[in-house]
Amino acid sequence: MLLDVATAPLPEPAGPDAEAALLRPFLAAYRRRFGVAPALVRDDHGLLLRFPAHDAPAHAAVVGRVDVLGGHPAVRTYLQRLGFTWDARGVIDGAPAPASLAARAPALGPRPRYYQAASSAMNKRTWLEGNLRGELPLALGAGAYYAALAAAARLRVPEPRRVRAGRDYHFFGVQHDLSKHLLLTHLVPRPLLLELGRALAGGLRRWHRGPLVSAPLVRFYENDLLAYCQQIWRDLADPSQFAATCLLRPNLEQLWRAVDDRLRESAAGPQRWLWNDADTCPTFAITRPARAS
């Protein structure tokens, strides 16, 4: 996996007004592109994001659904209390704004962090390194990028299909990250996240000075960790049991095997994964903690 475009971290917003100002260029560019835009709603904890519906298959493919977390009423109530909403199909159409999450979820594991991308894609090395540090990287576009999109729209510059898909995904990406990555992983204990990051960082270091990013390490955060968390959520009757289930030895052993597998794949070198980046994912069989009698 080659490096793509430049991405730089943005300052942490100090309160809802600062976060709204940070999001404003993204929301304006979203509206110019689609005619609609996410709405910002304020409550006692900060901002909430409410996303518009889209008919495009590309949107449905990247946005999370509430049913992947099972159907237990206590879980649904907990998600609503955090600020998540979903439509009649179960598609997540509302989420807490990232800067408000620490107040909403004291046990928050990954820390959302805004980054500014110079083009439609976030730099993969930056994304991976953020995950290794226990972050959830979220890409907003640079002002120059949004100005270029606006000019291209005014001039009716043709968009090749692949270019259009990449630009659309840029705008769907915040909803994707909040409705899939954050929704599934937000209760992973932070010490575990940091321990996983330290272990996987060794696999990144080997290729750090070259123009490559290890696809197997990216796949751990794109696939493996999400699948592990999803298997915990799907039969979880009480969100307060997530951390205990996550840390249960038979479960953790499976997650660490996935880490070892990704490190081994990464060490095999780019001749194995640069041209054969299979979108694979392990299967996890989750053991539940014993109930107190």
For each residue, the residues with C-beta under 8 A, 3 or more apart:
1: 124 212 213 214 215 218 273 274 277
2: 211 212 213 274
3: 123 124 125 211 212 213
4: 119 121 122 123 124
5: 117 118 119 120 121 122 123
6: 117 118 123
7: 115 116 117 118 122 123 126 127 139
8: 115 116
9: 113 114 115 116
10: 22 113 114 115 116 140
11:
12: 99 113
13: 16 18 19 21 22 99 114
14: 18
15: 18 19 46 99
16: 13 19 20 42 46 47 97 99 100
17: 20 21
18: 13 14 15 21 22 99
19: 13 15 16 22 23 46 47 97 98 99 100
20: 16 17 23 24 40 47
21: 13 17 18 24
22: 10 13 18 19 114 140
23: 19 20 26 27 40 97 140
24: 20 21 27 28
25: 28 29 140 141 143 146
26: 23 29 30 140 141 146 171 174
27: 23 24 30 31 37 38 40
28: 24 25 31 32 37 146
29: 25 26 32 33 141 146 149 150 171
30: 26 27 33 34 36 37 38 171
31: 27 28 34 35 36 37
32: 28 29 149 150 153
33: 29 30 149 153 167 168 171
34: 30 31 37 52 54 171
35: 31
36: 30 31 52
37: 27 28 30 31 34 52
38: 27 30 49 50 51 52 174 175
39: 49 50
40: 20 23 27 47 48 49 50 97
41: 47 48 49 50
42: 16 46 47 48
43: 46 48 83
44:
45: 83 96 100 103 104
46: 15 16 19 42 43 96 97 99 100 103 104
47: 16 19 20 40 41 42 96 97 99 100
48: 40 41 42 43 83 94 95 96 97 100
49: 38 39 40 41 94 95 96 97 174 175 178
50: 38 39 40 41 85 93 94
51: 38 63 93 94 95 175
52: 34 36 37 38 93
53: 87 91 93
54: 34 59 60 172
55: 59
56: 59 60 168
57: 60 61
58: 61 62 165 168 169 172
59: 54 55 56 62 63 168 172
60: 54 56 57 63 91
61: 57 58
62: 58 59 169 172 173 175 176 180
63: 51 59 60 91 92 172 175 176 179 180
64: 68 91 92 176 179 180 183 184
65: 68 86 89 90 91 92
66: 69 76 79 84 86 90 91 92
67: 70 71 90
68: 64 65 184 230 233 234
69: 66 75 79 183 184 230 233 234 236
70: 67 75 233 234 235 236
71: 67 75 76
72: 75 76 236 237 238
73: 76 77
74: 77 78 237 238 239
75: 69 70 71 72 78 79 233 236 237 238 239
76: 66 71 72 73 79 80
77: 73 74 80 81
78: 74 75 81 82 239
79: 66 69 75 76 82 84 183
80: 76 77 83 84 85
81: 77 78
82: 78 79 96 104 105
83: 43 45 48 80 94 95 96 100 104
84: 66 79 80 92 94 95 96 179 183
85: 50 80 92 93 94 95
86: 65 66 89 90 91 92 93 94
87: 53 90 91 93
88:
89: 65 86
90: 65 66 67 86 87
91: 53 60 63 64 65 66 86 87
92: 63 64 65 66 84 85 86 95 175 178 179 183
93: 50 51 52 53 85 86 87
94: 48 49 50 51 83 84 85 86
95: 48 49 51 83 84 85 92 175 178 179 182 183
96: 45 46 47 48 49 82 83 84 100 101 104 178
97: 16 19 23 40 46 47 48 49 100 101
98: 19 101 112 113 114 136 138 178 182
99: 12 13 15 16 18 19 46 47 112
100: 16 19 45 46 47 48 83 96 97 103 104
101: 96 97 98 104 105 108 112 182 186
102: 105 106 108 111
103: 45 46 100
104: 45 46 82 83 96 100 101
105: 82 101 102 108 186 187
106: 102
107: 187 189 243
108: 101 102 105 111 186 187 190
109: 134 185 186 187 188 189 190 192 193
110: 131 134 135 136 181 182 185 186 188 190 193
111: 102 108 134 135 136
112: 98 99 101 135 136 138 182
113: 9 10 12 98 130 135 136 137 138
114: 9 10 13 22 98 138 140
115: 7 8 9 10 122 126 130 137 138 139 140
116: 7 8 9 10 139 140 141 142
117: 5 6 7 120 121 122 123 139 140 141 142 145 170
118: 5 6 7 142 144 145
119: 4 5 141 145
120: 5 117 141 145 166 167 169 170
121: 4 5 117 124 139 166 170
122: 4 5 7 115 117 126 127 137 139 173
123: 3 4 5 6 7 117 126 127
124: 1 3 4 121 127 128 213 218
125: 3 128 129 204 213
126: 7 115 122 123 129 130 137
127: 7 122 123 124 130 131 137 218
128: 124 125 131 132 204 213 214 217 218 221
129: 125 126 132 133 204
130: 113 115 126 127 133 135 136 137
131: 110 127 128 134 135 136 137 197 221
132: 128 129 197 198 200 201 204
133: 129 130 194 197
134: 109 110 111 131 190 193 194 197
135: 110 111 112 113 130 131
136: 98 110 111 112 113 130 131 177 181 182 185
137: 113 115 122 126 127 130 131 177
138: 98 112 113 114 115 173 174 177 178
139: 7 115 116 117 121 122 170 173 174
140: 10 22 23 25 26 114 115 116 117 174
141: 25 26 29 116 117 119 120 145 146 149 170
142: 116 117 118 145 146
143: 25 146 147
144: 118 147 148
145: 117 118 119 120 141 142 148 149
146: 25 26 28 29 141 142 143 149 150
147: 143 144 150 151
148: 144 145 151 152
149: 29 32 33 141 145 146 152 153 167
150: 29 32 146 147 153 154
151: 147 148 154 155
152: 148 149 155 157 159
153: 32 33 149 150 156 157
154: 150 151
155: 151 152
156: 153
157: 152 153
158:
159: 152 163 164 167
160: 163 164
161: 164 165
162: 165 166
163: 159 160 166 167
164: 159 160 161 167 168
165: 58 161 162 168 169
166: 120 121 162 163 169 170
167: 33 120 149 159 163 164 170 171
168: 33 56 58 59 164 165 171 172
169: 58 62 120 165 166 172 173 176
170: 117 120 121 139 141 166 167 173
171: 26 29 30 33 34 167 168 174
172: 54 58 59 62 63 168 169 175 176
173: 62 122 138 139 169 170 176 177
174: 26 38 49 138 139 140 171 177 178
175: 38 49 51 62 63 92 95 172 178 179
176: 62 63 64 169 172 173 179 180 181
177: 136 137 138 173 174 180 181 182
178: 49 92 95 96 98 138 174 175 181 182 183
179: 63 64 84 92 95 175 176 182 183
180: 62 63 64 176 177 183 184 226
181: 110 136 176 177 178 184 185 221 226
182: 95 98 101 110 112 136 177 178 179 185 186
183: 64 69 79 84 92 95 178 179 180 186
184: 64 68 69 180 181 226 229 230 233
185: 109 110 136 181 182 188 193 225 226 229
186: 101 105 108 109 110 182 183
187: 105 107 108 109 239 242 243 246
188: 109 110 185 192 193 225 229 243 246
189: 107 109 192 193 243 246 247
190: 108 109 110 134 193 194
191: 194 195
192: 109 188 189 195 196 246 247 252
193: 109 110 134 185 188 189 190 196 197
194: 133 134 190 191 197 198
195: 191 192 198 199
196: 192 193 199 200 225 255 259
197: 131 132 133 134 193 194 200 201
198: 132 194 195 201 202
199: 195 196 202 259 263
200: 132 196 197 203 204 217 220 259 262 263
201: 132 197 198 204 205
202: 198 199 205 206 263
203: 200 206 214 216 217 262 263 266 267
204: 125 128 129 132 200 201 207 208 213 214 217 266
205: 201 202 208
206: 202 203 214 266 267
207: 204 210 212 213 214 266 270
208: 204 205
209:
210: 207
211: 2 3
212: 1 2 3 207 270 274
213: 1 2 3 124 125 128 204 207 217 218
214: 1 128 203 204 206 207 217 218 266 273
215: 1 218 219 273 274 277
216: 203 219 220 261 262 263 265 266 273
217: 128 200 203 204 213 214 220 221 262 263 266
218: 1 124 127 128 213 214 215 221 222
219: 215 216 222 223 224 262 277 279 280 281
220: 200 216 217 223 224 225 258 259 262
221: 128 131 181 217 218 224 225 226
222: 218 219 226
223: 219 220 226 227 279 280 281
224: 219 220 221 227 228 255 258 262 281 282
225: 185 188 196 220 221 228 229 255
226: 180 181 184 185 221 222 223 229 230
227: 223 224 230 231 281 282 283 284
228: 224 225 231 232 246 251 254 255 258 284
229: 184 185 188 225 226 232 233 246
230: 68 69 184 226 227 233 234
231: 227 228 234 284 285 286
232: 228 229 236 242 245 246 251 286
233: 68 69 70 75 184 229 230 236 242
234: 68 69 70 230 231
235: 70 286 288
236: 69 70 72 75 232 233 239 241 242 245
237: 72 74 75 241
238: 72 74 75 241
239: 74 75 78 187 236 242
240:
241: 236 237 238 244 245 288 289
242: 187 232 233 236 239 245 246
243: 107 187 188 189 246 247
244: 241 247 248 289
245: 232 236 241 242 248 251 286 287 288 289
246: 187 188 189 192 228 229 232 242 243 251 252
247: 189 192 243 244 251 252
248: 244 245 251 252 287 288 289
249: 252 253
250: 253 254 287
251: 228 232 245 246 247 248 254 255 284 286 287
252: 192 246 247 248 249 255 256
253: 249 250 256 257
254: 228 250 251 257 258 282 284 285
255: 196 224 225 228 251 252 258 259 284
256: 252 253 259 260
257: 253 254 260 261 282
258: 220 224 228 254 255 261 262 282
259: 196 199 200 220 255 256 262 263
260: 256 257 263 264
261: 216 257 258 264 265 282
262: 200 203 216 217 219 220 224 258 259 265 266
263: 199 200 202 203 216 217 259 260 266 267
264: 260 261 267 268
265: 216 261 262 268 272 273
266: 203 204 206 207 214 216 217 262 263 273
267: 203 206 263 264
268: 264 265 271 272 273
269: 272 273
270: 207 212 273 274
271: 268 274 275
272: 265 268 269 276
273: 1 214 215 216 265 266 268 269 270 276 277
274: 1 2 212 215 270 271 277
275: 271
276: 272 273
277: 1 215 219 273 274
278:
279: 219 223
280: 219 223
281: 219 223 224 227
282: 224 227 254 257 258 261
283: 227
284: 227 228 231 251 254 255
285: 231 254
286: 231 232 235 245 251
287: 245 248 250 251
288: 235 241 245 248
289: 241 244 245 248
290:
291:
292:
293:
